[in-house]
Amino acid sequence: MDTKILDELHDSVARDLLAKVKSGEATASELSVATKFLKDNGAVHEVITSESPMANLLEALPFEEVSH
């Protein structure tokens, strides 16, 4: 499969989730999906560039960062 298509899909999902979270209208289920999306993609502040949709989504989620 063309990686460009996968990259575009990934970007689109991140943007859609971000829009829902930023609107303040995300349901608990949608917040859970957004959190899982970030976790499944290894999203941590250290590996996400500031201009990526995942960074924007990570910053918009209403959760505090947990230290282990």
N, C-alpha and C positions, 0 to 999 in steps of 0.2 A: 504494500500500500504506500502511496505517496506520503512522505513525511510532511509535506506542506499542508496537505488536507488535515492530517492529525493535529498539526500545530494550530491551524485555523480553528478547528473544532475545540481544542483545549482553550484557546484564547477566548472564543465565543462563550463557552460555558463559564469561564472566570468572569467575563464582563457581565453576563446575565445575572449571575449570583451576586456580584458586586452591586449592580443596580437595585436588586431586590433588598439587599441589606441596607444600602444607603438610603433607600426610600423610607426606611423605618417600618415597613409593612411586611417584613419577612416573618413567616410563621416559625414556630419552634422547629418544625420539620425542615423548612428551608435553611434555617441556621445550622441544623445538624448536617444537612447535605453539604453546605459550604465548608463546615469544619472538616468533614470527612474528605472532601475534595482536596483541601489543603494538606491534610495528614497523608492521604494517599500519594500526594505528589512531593512528599518530603519537605513541605513548606515550613521553613524556619526563617527568622529574620536574617540570619547570616548568609543564606544562599539565594535569597530572592532579590533581584535588582529593583531599585526604587521605581523604575518606569514600567514594570511588568504588571499586568492585571491581577496576578496573584498577590503581589505586594499590596495593591489597593484593597483587595478583598480581605487580606489578613489584617490590615489596619482598621478596616471598617467593622469587623466583627466585634460585638459588645462583650468580649471576654478578656480577662486578664491573663497575661502570660504566666504559665506555670513553670517553676524551676524544679528540676529533679535532683 
